[in-house]
Amino acid sequence: MNELMWSLFGPMDWQDALFSTFMLLGIALFSVLAARAEARMWHAIGRFNGERRALQRRITLGKSRLY
């Protein structure tokens, strides 16, 4: 176990650097795709940019002034 820990902090060879680069690129690509999917989801349910919440707030304020 001690040998494994010391090898993590040793010099990196080209295979480790290549693997790390591909993993970071994969994480970045996944993050972009997840953000785009979330934006599509919010747009599909009609709550894009908080428009629906702002409308509900205006309705609530309007009703409170009627009573």
HELIX and SHEET records of a PDB file:
HELIX    1   1 ASN A    2  LEU A    8  1                                   7    
HELIX    2   2 TRP A   14  ALA A   44  1                                  31    
HELIX    3   3 PHE A   48  GLY A   50  5                                   3    
HELIX    4   4 GLU A   51  LEU A   66  1                                  16    
END                                                                             
